[in-house]
């Protein structure tokens, strides 16, 4: 799903999504009969104007999706934005699909 944060910089959006991810990961769901469930998620963050022109939402979604896939390949349970250290580069096939 998509979370829109109008008026928020990419850096702040990444920090907010990471805080939500950490809260979800740290909060077990009590199922009953002594069973609990822990969940986690990964996210890819894209922002305007850093990643795409405001008139090109399709490109912005594509960038966020590439970062989400990189997060999953990198071990899951992480958030990746434009300034994330050690961010894996998109593969040649991903770059070709983007073009």
SVG drawing of the C-alpha trace seen along z (x, -y; Angstrom):
<svg xmlns="http://www.w3.org/2000/svg" viewBox="-7 -21 34 43">
<polyline fill="none" stroke="black" stroke-width="0.4" points="0.0,0.0 1.0,-3.6 1.4,-6.2 1.4,-9.8 3.0,-12.5 2.4,-15.9 4.9,-18.6 7.3,-16.0 10.9,-15.7 12.2,-12.3 14.5,-12.1 11.6,-12.8 9.3,-10.3 12.0,-7.6 12.4,-8.3 8.6,-8.1 8.2,-4.9 11.2,-3.3 9.7,-4.3 6.4,-2.7 8.2,0.4 10.1,0.7 6.9,0.2 5.1,3.0 8.1,5.3 8.3,4.7 4.6,5.2 3.6,8.9 0.0,9.8 -1.5,12.1 -3.4,14.9 -4.5,16.7 -3.7,20.0 -0.1,18.8 0.5,18.0 1.8,14.8 2.5,13.5 5.3,11.1 5.1,9.2 7.4,6.9 7.5,5.2 9.9,3.5 9.3,0.2 10.7,-1.7 10.5,-5.5 10.3,-7.9 9.9,-11.6 9.2,-14.7 11.1,-16.5 14.2,-14.4 13.2,-11.2 10.5,-12.3 8.8,-15.4 5.4,-16.1 3.8,-15.5 5.1,-11.9 3.5,-9.8 4.2,-6.6 7.9,-7.2 7.7,-7.9 5.9,-4.7 8.4,-2.8 11.3,-4.2 9.6,-3.4 8.9,0.1 12.6,0.6 13.6,-0.4 11.1,1.9 12.5,4.9 16.0,3.9 15.0,3.8 13.5,7.3 16.7,8.6 18.8,6.9 17.3,9.0 13.7,7.8 12.5,5.7 14.1,2.5 13.2,-0.8 15.2,-2.2 15.1,-5.7 17.3,-7.8 19.9,-8.5 20.0,-5.0 23.6,-3.9 24.6,-0.7 21.5,-0.8 21.8,1.9 21.7,0.6 18.8,1.6 19.8,4.6 20.3,4.1 16.9,5.6 15.2,3.2 16.9,0.2 15.8,1.5 12.2,1.8 12.3,-1.8 13.5,-3.2"/>
</svg>
